[in-house]
Amino acid sequence: MVPSALQAIGLFLVTNIDDIIVLSLFFARGAGQRGTTAKIVLGQYLGFSGILLASLAVTLGAGLFLPVDAIPYFGLIPLLLGLHAAWQVWRNGDDEDEAMEGRVISAWVVAAVTFANGGDNIGVYVPVFLSVGTGALVAYCVVFLALVVVLVVAAKFVATRKPIAEVLERWEQVLFPLVLIGLGVVILVEGGAFGL
């Protein structure tokens, strides 16, 4: 069980390290808003639970519910969210009150971005899950779910370091949409969606 837990830690870190950037941007976007951390934690757990359930479903042969070919199309979620965020920035210009309305953090948005960003996770987890026994599979799931909060804490730590926080505060309105749009495009292209 211990070797499975150590392997799970390594696998989680390799497949989720990119989430620190996205989550840091969510923290920057929600700076000063009440309940931001709770919403991000909830959203990350919802999104990652979706990734885990999809991986388990494919592993257990329920590929009918989530065909592997459908995974790249989840890139549309961050792409559309990023385009919407860019539209909000362009529409609101320098109006800080309007801009703040568009910056409210939602657990559902965090969950959607997390799930969409997890297509590569599903592609990596399924072969690993197929190669281990039931005990190891349970260990992987428990370790993954425990590490979600560690990932969020790491992202909050990064986002609240003074030099990083200053950059994020100054450039968040531009970085947030760009990162989401870029993430969506990468997921679509790497997955071969639309024949790309």
ROSE-4610 file (N, C-alpha, C; in Angstrom, 1 decimal, always signed):
// ROSE-4610
residu = [M/M/M/V/V/V/P/P/P/S/S/S/A/A/A/L/L/L/Q/Q/Q/A/A/A/I/I/I/G/G/G/L/L/L/F/F/F/L/L/L/V/V/V/T/T/T/N/N/N/I/I/I/D/D/D/D/D/D/I/I/I/I/I/I/V/V/V/L/L/L/S/S/S/L/L/L/F/F/F/F/F/F/A/A/A/R/R/R/G/G/G/A/A/A/G/G/G/Q/Q/Q/R/R/R/G/G/G/T/T/T/T/T/T/A/A/A/K/K/K/I/I/I/V/V/V/L/L/L/G/G/G/Q/Q/Q/Y/Y/Y/L/L/L/G/G/G/F/F/F/S/S/S/G/G/G/I/I/I/L/L/L/L/L/L/A/A/A/S/S/S/L/L/L/A/A/A/V/V/V/T/T/T/L/L/L/G/G/G/A/A/A/G/G/G/L/L/L/F/F/F/L/L/L/P/P/P/V/V/V/D/D/D/A/A/A/I/I/I/P/P/P/Y/Y/Y/F/F/F/G/G/G/L/L/L/I/I/I/P/P/P/L/L/L/L/L/L/L/L/L/G/G/G/L/L/L/H/H/H/A/A/A/A/A/A/W/W/W/Q/Q/Q/V/V/V/W/W/W/R/R/R/N/N/N/G/G/G/D/D/D/D/D/D/E/E/E/D/D/D/E/E/E/A/A/A/M/M/M/E/E/E/G/G/G/R/R/R/V/V/V/I/I/I/S/S/S/A/A/A/W/W/W/V/V/V/V/V/V/A/A/A/A/A/A/V/V/V/T/T/T/F/F/F/A/A/A/N/N/N/G/G/G/G/G/G/D/D/D/N/N/N/I/I/I/G/G/G/V/V/V/Y/Y/Y/V/V/V/P/P/P/V/V/V/F/F/F/L/L/L/S/S/S/V/V/V/G/G/G/T/T/T/G/G/G/A/A/A/L/L/L/V/V/V/A/A/A/Y/Y/Y/C/C/C/V/V/V/V/V/V/F/F/F/L/L/L/A/A/A/L/L/L/V/V/V/V/V/V/V/V/V/L/L/L/V/V/V/V/V/V/A/A/A/A/A/A/K/K/K/F/F/F/V/V/V/A/A/A/T/T/T/R/R/R/K/K/K/P/P/P/I/I/I/A/A/A/E/E/E/V/V/V/L/L/L/E/E/E/R/R/R/W/W/W/E/E/E/Q/Q/Q/V/V/V/L/L/L/F/F/F/P/P/P/L/L/L/V/V/V/L/L/L/I/I/I/G/G/G/L/L/L/G/G/G/V/V/V/V/V/V/I/I/I/L/L/L/V/V/V/E/E/E/G/G/G/G/G/G/A/A/A/F/F/F/G/G/G/L/L/L]
num = [1/1/1/2/2/2/3/3/3/4/4/4/5/5/5/6/6/6/7/7/7/8/8/8/9/9/9/10/10/10/11/11/11/12/12/12/13/13/13/14/14/14/15/15/15/16/16/16/17/17/17/18/18/18/19/19/19/20/20/20/21/21/21/22/22/22/23/23/23/24/24/24/25/25/25/26/26/26/27/27/27/28/28/28/29/29/29/30/30/30/31/31/31/32/32/32/33/33/33/34/34/34/35/35/35/36/36/36/37/37/37/38/38/38/39/39/39/40/40/40/41/41/41/42/42/42/43/43/43/44/44/44/45/45/45/46/46/46/47/47/47/48/48/48/49/49/49/50/50/50/51/51/51/52/52/52/53/53/53/54/54/54/55/55/55/56/56/56/57/57/57/58/58/58/59/59/59/60/60/60/61/61/61/62/62/62/63/63/63/64/64/64/65/65/65/66/66/66/67/67/67/68/68/68/69/69/69/70/70/70/71/71/71/72/72/72/73/73/73/74/74/74/75/75/75/76/76/76/77/77/77/78/78/78/79/79/79/80/80/80/81/81/81/82/82/82/83/83/83/84/84/84/85/85/85/86/86/86/87/87/87/88/88/88/89/89/89/90/90/90/91/91/91/92/92/92/93/93/93/94/94/94/95/95/95/96/96/96/97/97/97/98/98/98/99/99/99/100/100/100/101/101/101/102/102/102/103/103/103/104/104/104/105/105/105/106/106/106/107/107/107/108/108/108/109/109/109/110/110/110/111/111/111/112/112/112/113/113/113/114/114/114/115/115/115/116/116/116/117/117/117/118/118/118/119/119/119/120/120/120/121/121/121/122/122/122/123/123/123/124/124/124/125/125/125/126/126/126/127/127/127/128/128/128/129/129/129/130/130/130/131/131/131/132/132/132/133/133/133/134/134/134/135/135/135/136/136/136/137/137/137/138/138/138/139/139/139/140/140/140/141/141/141/142/142/142/143/143/143/144/144/144/145/145/145/146/146/146/147/147/147/148/148/148/149/149/149/150/150/150/151/151/151/152/152/152/153/153/153/154/154/154/155/155/155/156/156/156/157/157/157/158/158/158/159/159/159/160/160/160/161/161/161/162/162/162/163/163/163/164/164/164/165/165/165/166/166/166/167/167/167/168/168/168/169/169/169/170/170/170/171/171/171/172/172/172/173/173/173/174/174/174/175/175/175/176/176/176/177/177/177/178/178/178/179/179/179/180/180/180/181/181/181/182/182/182/183/183/183/184/184/184/185/185/185/186/186/186/187/187/187/188/188/188/189/189/189/190/190/190/191/191/191/192/192/192/193/193/193/194/194/194/195/195/195/196/196/196]
x = [+0.8/+0.0/+0.9/+2.0/+2.9/+3.5/+4.0/+4.5/+3.5/+2.2/+1.2/+0.9/+1.0/+0.7/+1.9/+3.1/+4.2/+4.1/+3.7/+3.5/+2.4/+1.4/+0.2/+0.6/+1.5/+2.0/+2.7/+3.6/+4.4/+3.5/+2.6/+1.7/+0.8/+0.3/-0.5/+0.3/+1.5/+2.3/+2.6/+3.0/+3.3/+2.1/+0.9/-0.2/-1.0/-0.7/-1.4/-0.6/+0.7/+1.5/+1.1/+0.5/+0.1/-1.1/-1.9/-3.0/-2.6/-1.4/-1.0/-1.1/-0.7/-0.8/-2.3/-3.1/-4.5/-5.2/-4.9/-5.5/-5.0/-3.7/-3.1/-3.9/-4.2/-5.0/-6.4/-7.0/-8.3/-8.2/-7.1/-6.9/-6.7/-5.9/-5.7/-7.1/-7.9/-9.1/-10.1/-10.0/-10.9/-10.3/-9.2/-8.5/-9.5/-9.6/-10.4/-11.9/-12.3/-13.7/-13.8/-14.9/-15.2/-15.5/-14.9/-15.2/-14.4/-13.5/-12.7/-12.0/-11.3/-10.6/-11.6/-12.7/-13.7/-14.2/-14.5/-15.0/-14.0/-12.8/-11.7/-11.5/-11.5/-11.3/-12.5/-13.7/-14.9/-14.8/-14.5/-14.5/-13.4/-12.2/-11.1/-11.5/-12.2/-12.6/-13.7/-14.6/-15.7/-15.1/-14.2/-13.6/-12.7/-11.9/-11.0/-11.7/-12.8/-13.7/-14.2/-14.6/-15.1/-14.0/-12.8/-11.7/-11.5/-11.5/-11.3/-12.4/-13.7/-14.8/-14.8/-14.4/-14.3/-13.2/-12.0/-10.9/-11.4/-12.1/-12.5/-13.6/-14.5/-15.5/-14.9/-13.9/-13.2/-12.4/-11.8/-11.0/-11.9/-13.1/-14.0/-14.8/-14.6/-15.2/-16.5/-16.7/-17.9/-17.6/-16.7/-16.3/-17.4/-18.6/-19.8/-20.2/-20.0/-20.4/-19.5/-18.2/-17.2/-16.2/-16.6/-15.6/-14.3/-13.2/-11.9/-11.8/-12.5/-12.4/-13.1/-13.9/-14.6/-13.8/-12.8/-12.0/-11.4/-10.8/-10.2/-11.2/-12.5/-13.5/-13.8/-13.3/-13.4/-12.6/-11.7/-10.9/-11.8/-13.0/-14.0/-14.4/-14.4/-14.8/-13.9/-12.5/-11.7/-11.6/-11.7/-11.6/-12.8/-14.0/-15.2/-15.2/-14.8/-14.6/-13.6/-12.5/-11.5/-12.0/-12.7/-13.3/-14.3/-15.1/-16.0/-15.3/-14.3/-13.5/-12.8/-12.3/-11.7/-12.8/-14.0/-15.1/-15.4/-15.4/-15.8/-14.7/-13.5/-12.4/-12.5/-12.8/-12.9/-14.1/-15.2/-16.5/-16.4/-15.8/-15.8/-14.7/-13.7/-12.6/-12.0/-12.1/-11.5/-12.6/-13.8/-14.8/-14.6/-14.0/-13.6/-14.8/-15.9/-17.1/-17.6/-17.7/-18.2/-17.1/-15.9/-14.8/-14.9/-15.1/-15.2/-16.4/-17.5/-18.6/-18.3/-17.5/-17.1/-16.0/-15.5/-14.4/-14.8/-16.1/-16.6/-16.2/-15.6/-15.2/-16.4/-16.6/-17.6/-17.0/-17.5/-16.9/-17.2/-18.3/-18.6/-17.7/-17.2/-16.3/-14.9/-14.5/-13.3/-13.4/-14.5/-14.7/-14.6/-15.3/-15.3/-13.9/-13.2/-11.8/-10.9/-11.1/-10.3/-10.6/-11.9/-12.2/-11.7/-11.9/-11.5/-10.0/-9.2/-7.8/-7.3/-8.2/-7.9/-7.9/-8.1/-8.2/-6.9/-5.8/-4.5/-4.4/-5.0/-4.9/-5.7/-6.8/-7.6/-6.8/-6.2/-5.3/-4.2/-3.7/-2.6/-3.1/-4.2/-4.7/-5.2/-5.9/-6.6/-5.5/-4.5/-3.5/-2.9/-2.7/-2.1/-3.2/-4.4/-5.5/-5.7/-5.5/-5.7/-4.6/-3.4/-2.3/-2.1/-3.0/-2.9/-4.1/-4.0/-5.1/-6.1/-7.1/-8.1/-7.6/-6.7/-6.2/-5.3/-4.5/-3.7/-4.6/-5.6/-6.6/-7.2/-7.6/-8.2/-7.2/-5.9/-4.8/-4.6/-4.6/-4.4/-5.5/-6.7/-7.9/-7.8/-7.5/-7.4/-6.3/-5.1/-4.0/-4.3/-4.9/-5.2/-6.2/-7.2/-8.2/-7.5/-6.6/-5.9/-5.0/-4.4/-3.5/-4.1/-5.4/-6.1/-6.0/-6.2/-6.1/-4.7/-3.7/-2.3/-2.0/-2.6/-2.5/-3.0/-4.2/-4.9/-4.0/-3.6/-2.7/-1.5/-0.8/+0.4/+0.0/-1.1/-1.5/-1.8/-2.4/-2.7/-1.4/-0.4/+0.9/+1.6/+1.6/+2.2/+1.5/+0.2/-0.6/-0.5/-0.1/+0.0/+1.4/+2.4/+3.8/+3.8/+4.3/+4.2/+4.6/+5.8/+6.1/+5.2/+4.8/+3.9/+2.5/+2.1/+0.8/+0.7/+1.8/+1.7/+1.6/+2.3/+2.2/+0.8/+0.3/-1.0/-2.1/-1.9/-2.9/-2.9/-1.7/-1.6/-2.1/-1.7/-1.9/-3.0/-3.7/-4.7/-5.8/-6.2/-7.3/-6.9/-5.6/-5.1/-4.7/-4.0/-3.5/-4.6/-5.6/-6.7/-7.3/-7.8/-8.4/-7.4/-6.2/-5.1/-4.8/-4.6/-4.3/-5.5/-6.7/-7.8/-7.9/-7.8/-7.9/-6.8/-5.5/-4.4/-4.6/-5.1/-5.3/-6.3/-7.4/-8.4/-7.9/-7.1/-6.5/-5.6/-4.7/-3.8/-4.5/-5.6/-6.3/-6.9/-7.5/-8.1/-7.1/-6.0/-5.0/-4.3/-3.8/-3.1/-4.0/-5.3/-6.2/-6.7/-6.4/-6.9/-8.3/-8.9/-10.3/-10.5/-11.6/-11.9/-10.9/-10.2/-9.2/-7.9/-7.7/-6.5/-5.2]
y = [-1.2/+0.0/+1.3/+1.2/+2.4/+2.7/+1.7/+2.0/+2.6/+2.1/+2.7/+4.1/+4.4/+5.8/+6.7/+6.2/+7.0/+7.2/+6.2/+6.3/+7.3/+7.2/+8.1/+9.6/+9.8/+11.2/+11.7/+10.9/+11.3/+11.5/+10.6/+10.8/+12.0/+12.3/+13.5/+14.8/+14.8/+16.0/+16.2/+15.2/+15.3/+15.8/+15.3/+15.6/+16.8/+17.4/+18.5/+19.8/+19.7/+20.9/+22.1/+22.0/+23.1/+23.8/+23.1/+23.7/+24.8/+24.8/+25.8/+27.2/+27.3/+28.6/+29.0/+28.1/+28.4/+28.8/+28.0/+28.3/+29.6/+29.9/+31.2/+32.4/+32.2/+33.2/+33.4/+32.2/+32.3/+33.1/+32.8/+33.5/+35.0/+35.3/+36.8/+37.4/+36.7/+37.2/+37.4/+36.6/+36.7/+37.4/+38.0/+38.7/+39.8/+39.7/+40.7/+40.3/+39.2/+38.8/+37.7/+37.8/+36.9/+35.5/+34.5/+33.1/+32.6/+33.3/+32.9/+31.6/+31.4/+30.1/+29.0/+29.1/+28.0/+27.7/+28.7/+28.4/+27.7/+28.1/+27.5/+26.0/+25.8/+24.4/+23.6/+24.1/+23.3/+23.0/+24.0/+23.9/+22.9/+23.0/+22.1/+20.6/+20.4/+19.1/+18.6/+19.4/+19.0/+18.6/+19.5/+19.2/+18.0/+17.9/+16.7/+15.4/+15.5/+14.3/+13.9/+14.8/+14.5/+13.8/+14.3/+13.6/+12.2/+12.1/+10.8/+9.8/+10.3/+9.4/+9.0/+10.0/+9.7/+8.6/+8.8/+7.8/+6.5/+6.4/+5.1/+4.5/+5.3/+4.8/+4.2/+4.9/+4.3/+3.1/+3.1/+2.0/+0.7/+1.0/-0.2/-0.6/+0.0/-0.4/+0.4/+1.5/+2.3/+3.3/+3.0/+4.0/+4.5/+3.8/+4.2/+5.6/+5.9/+7.1/+8.3/+8.0/+9.0/+8.4/+8.4/+7.9/+8.7/+8.0/+8.6/+9.7/+9.6/+10.6/+11.9/+11.9/+13.1/+14.0/+13.4/+14.1/+15.4/+15.4/+16.7/+17.8/+17.5/+18.6/+19.3/+18.8/+19.5/+20.8/+20.9/+22.2/+23.3/+23.1/+24.1/+24.9/+24.2/+24.9/+26.0/+25.8/+27.0/+28.0/+27.5/+28.4/+29.4/+28.9/+29.7/+30.6/+30.1/+30.9/+32.0/+31.7/+32.7/+33.8/+33.4/+34.4/+35.3/+34.6/+35.4/+36.4/+36.0/+36.9/+38.0/+37.7/+38.7/+39.7/+39.2/+40.1/+41.0/+40.5/+41.3/+42.5/+42.1/+43.1/+44.2/+43.7/+44.7/+45.6/+45.0/+45.7/+46.7/+46.3/+47.2/+48.2/+48.0/+49.0/+49.3/+50.6/+51.1/+51.2/+50.7/+50.8/+49.7/+50.1/+49.1/+48.4/+49.0/+48.4/+47.3/+47.6/+46.6/+45.5/+45.8/+44.8/+43.9/+44.4/+43.5/+42.6/+43.0/+42.1/+40.9/+41.1/+40.0/+39.1/+39.5/+38.8/+38.0/+37.8/+37.0/+35.5/+34.9/+33.5/+32.6/+31.6/+30.6/+29.2/+28.4/+27.1/+26.3/+26.6/+25.9/+26.2/+27.5/+27.8/+27.2/+27.2/+26.5/+25.0/+24.4/+23.0/+22.7/+23.5/+23.3/+23.5/+24.5/+24.6/+23.5/+23.0/+21.9/+20.7/+20.4/+19.2/+19.2/+20.4/+20.5/+20.4/+20.9/+20.8/+19.4/+18.5/+17.1/+16.1/+16.5/+15.5/+14.7/+15.3/+14.6/+13.7/+14.2/+13.3/+12.0/+12.1/+10.9/+10.0/+10.5/+9.7/+9.1/+9.7/+9.1/+8.1/+8.5/+7.7/+6.3/+6.3/+5.0/+3.9/+4.1/+3.0/+2.6/+3.5/+3.2/+2.4/+2.9/+2.2/+0.8/+0.6/-0.7/-1.7/-1.1/-2.0/-2.3/-1.8/-2.0/-2.8/-3.4/-4.1/-3.1/-3.7/-2.9/-2.1/-2.7/-2.0/-0.8/-1.0/+0.1/+1.2/+0.8/+1.7/+2.6/+2.0/+2.8/+3.7/+3.2/+4.1/+5.3/+5.1/+6.2/+7.2/+6.8/+7.7/+8.5/+7.8/+8.5/+9.5/+9.1/+10.0/+11.2/+11.0/+12.1/+13.1/+12.6/+13.5/+14.2/+13.6/+14.3/+15.4/+15.2/+16.1/+17.3/+17.2/+18.4/+19.6/+19.4/+20.6/+21.1/+20.2/+20.6/+21.5/+21.1/+21.8/+23.3/+23.3/+24.6/+25.5/+24.9/+25.7/+26.2/+25.4/+25.8/+26.9/+26.9/+27.9/+29.2/+29.1/+30.3/+30.9/+30.0/+30.5/+31.3/+30.7/+31.4/+32.7/+32.7/+33.9/+35.0/+34.7/+35.7/+36.2/+35.7/+36.2/+37.6/+38.5/+39.9/+40.2/+39.8/+40.1/+39.5/+38.3/+37.6/+38.2/+38.5/+39.1/+40.4/+41.2/+42.5/+42.3/+41.4/+41.1/+40.6/+39.6/+39.1/+40.2/+41.0/+42.1/+43.1/+43.4/+44.3/+43.7/+42.4/+41.8/+40.7/+40.5/+39.4/+39.5/+40.7/+40.9/+40.5/+40.5/+40.1/+38.6/+38.2/+36.9/+35.8/+36.1/+35.2/+34.7/+35.6/+35.2/+34.5/+35.1/+34.5/+33.0/+32.8/+31.4/+30.5/+30.9/+30.0/+29.8/+30.8/+30.6/+29.7/+29.9/+29.1/+27.7/+27.5/+26.2/+25.4/+26.1/+25.5/+25.1/+26.0/+25.7/+24.5/+24.5/+23.4/+22.0/+22.0/+20.8/+20.3/+21.2/+20.9/+20.4/+21.1/+20.7/+19.4/+19.3/+18.1/+16.9/+17.1/+15.9/+15.6/+16.5/+16.2/+16.5/+17.4/+17.8/+18.5/+18.3/+18.9/+18.6/+17.5/+17.1/+18.0/+18.7/+19.6/+18.8]
z = [+0.0/+0.0/+0.0/+0.8/+0.8/-0.6/-1.3/-2.6/-3.5/-3.4/-4.3/-3.9/-2.6/-2.2/-2.7/-2.6/-3.1/-4.6/-5.4/-6.8/-7.1/-6.3/-6.5/-6.3/-5.3/-5.1/-6.3/-6.8/-8.0/-9.2/-9.4/-10.5/-10.4/-9.2/-9.0/-9.3/-8.8/-9.0/-10.4/-11.1/-12.6/-13.4/-13.1/-13.9/-13.5/-12.3/-11.8/-11.5/-11.8/-11.4/-12.2/-13.4/-14.2/-13.5/-12.7/-12.0/-11.1/-10.6/-9.7/-10.4/-11.6/-12.3/-12.5/-12.9/-13.1/-11.8/-10.8/-9.4/-8.9/-9.1/-8.7/-9.3/-10.6/-11.3/-10.7/-10.3/-9.6/-8.3/-7.6/-6.3/-6.6/-7.6/-7.9/-8.3/-9.1/-9.5/-8.4/-7.4/-6.2/-5.0/-5.2/-4.1/-3.5/-2.2/-1.5/-1.4/-2.1/-2.1/-1.0/-0.3/+0.8/+0.2/+0.8/+0.5/-0.7/-1.2/-2.4/-2.2/-1.1/-0.9/-0.8/-0.1/+0.0/-1.4/-2.2/-3.5/-4.4/-4.3/-5.1/-4.7/-3.3/-2.8/-3.3/-3.1/-3.6/-5.1/-5.8/-7.3/-7.7/-7.1/-7.4/-7.1/-5.9/-5.5/-6.5/-6.9/-7.8/-9.2/-9.7/-11.0/-10.9/-9.9/-9.8/-9.6/-8.8/-8.6/-10.0/-10.8/-12.1/-12.9/-12.9/-13.6/-13.1/-11.7/-11.1/-11.5/-11.4/-11.8/-13.3/-14.2/-15.6/-15.8/-15.1/-15.2/-14.8/-13.6/-13.1/-14.0/-14.6/-15.5/-16.7/-17.3/-18.5/-18.1/-16.9/-16.5/-16.3/-15.7/-15.4/-16.6/-17.8/-19.0/-19.3/-18.6/-18.9/-19.9/-20.9/-21.9/-22.7/-22.6/-23.4/-22.9/-21.6/-21.0/-21.3/-21.5/-21.8/-22.8/-24.1/-25.1/-25.0/-25.2/-25.1/-26.1/-27.3/-28.3/-27.9/-26.9/-26.5/-25.6/-25.0/-24.0/-24.5/-25.7/-26.2/-26.3/-26.5/-26.7/-25.4/-24.3/-23.0/-23.1/-24.0/-24.2/-24.6/-25.0/-25.3/-24.1/-22.9/-21.7/-21.3/-21.1/-20.8/-21.9/-23.2/-24.3/-24.2/-24.0/-24.0/-22.7/-21.6/-20.4/-20.5/-21.2/-21.5/-22.4/-23.5/-24.4/-23.7/-22.8/-22.0/-21.1/-20.4/-19.5/-20.4/-21.5/-22.4/-22.8/-23.2/-23.6/-22.4/-21.2/-20.0/-19.8/-20.0/-19.9/-20.9/-22.2/-23.3/-23.1/-22.7/-22.5/-21.4/-20.3/-19.1/-19.1/-19.9/-20.0/-18.6/-18.2/-17.0/-15.8/-16.1/-15.1/-14.0/-12.9/-11.9/-11.3/-11.0/-10.4/-11.4/-12.7/-13.6/-13.8/-13.7/-13.9/-12.7/-11.5/-10.3/-10.4/-10.9/-11.1/-11.9/-13.0/-13.8/-13.2/-12.1/-11.5/-10.3/-10.1/-8.9/-9.2/-8.2/-8.4/-8.0/-8.9/-8.7/-8.6/-7.7/-7.5/-8.8/-9.5/-10.8/-11.9/-11.9/-13.0/-12.7/-11.4/-11.1/-11.4/-11.1/-11.4/-12.9/-13.7/-15.1/-15.7/-15.3/-15.8/-15.3/-14.1/-13.6/-14.4/-14.6/-15.3/-16.8/-17.4/-18.8/-18.9/-17.9/-17.9/-17.6/-17.2/-16.8/-17.8/-19.1/-20.2/-20.2/-20.0/-20.0/-18.8/-17.7/-16.5/-16.7/-17.4/-17.7/-18.6/-19.6/-20.5/-19.8/-18.7/-18.0/-16.9/-16.2/-15.1/-15.6/-16.7/-17.1/-17.3/-18.0/-18.1/-16.8/-15.9/-14.6/-13.8/-13.8/-13.1/-13.6/-14.9/-15.5/-15.1/-14.7/-14.4/-12.9/-12.1/-10.6/-10.1/-8.9/-8.3/-7.6/-7.0/-6.4/-5.2/-4.4/-3.2/-3.6/-4.6/-5.1/-5.8/-6.4/-7.0/-6.0/-4.9/-3.8/-3.2/-3.0/-2.5/-3.4/-4.7/-5.6/-5.4/-5.4/-5.3/-3.9/-2.9/-1.6/-1.5/-2.1/-2.1/-3.0/-4.2/-5.1/-4.4/-3.8/-3.1/-2.0/-1.2/-0.2/-0.7/-1.9/-2.4/-3.1/-3.4/-4.0/-3.1/-1.8/-0.9/-0.8/-0.9/-0.9/-2.2/-3.3/-4.5/-4.4/-3.8/-3.6/-2.7/-1.6/-0.6/-1.3/-2.2/-2.9/-3.8/-4.5/-5.4/-4.7/-3.5/-2.7/-2.2/-1.8/-1.4/-2.5/-3.7/-4.8/-5.1/-5.1/-5.4/-4.4/-3.2/-2.1/-1.8/-2.5/-2.3/-2.9/-2.2/-2.6/-4.0/-4.5/-5.9/-6.9/-6.6/-7.5/-7.4/-6.2/-6.0/-6.7/-6.7/-7.4/-8.9/-9.5/-10.9/-11.2/-10.4/-10.7/-10.6/-9.6/-9.4/-10.6/-11.1/-12.2/-13.5/-13.8/-15.1/-15.1/-14.0/-13.9/-14.9/-15.2/-16.2/-17.6/-17.9/-19.2/-19.1/-18.0/-17.9/-17.8/-17.0/-16.8/-18.1/-18.9/-20.2/-21.1/-21.1/-22.0/-21.6/-20.3/-19.9/-20.2/-19.9/-20.2/-21.7/-22.5/-24.0/-24.4/-24.0/-24.3/-23.9/-22.7/-22.2/-23.0/-23.4/-24.2/-25.6/-26.2/-27.5/-27.4/-26.4/-26.2/-26.1/-25.2/-25.0/-26.3/-27.1/-28.4/-29.4/-29.5/-30.5/-30.1/-28.9/-28.5/-28.5/-28.3/-28.3/-29.7/-30.7/-32.1/-32.3/-31.5/-31.7/-33.0/-33.6/-34.9/-36.0/-35.8/-36.8/-36.8/-35.7/-35.6/-35.4]
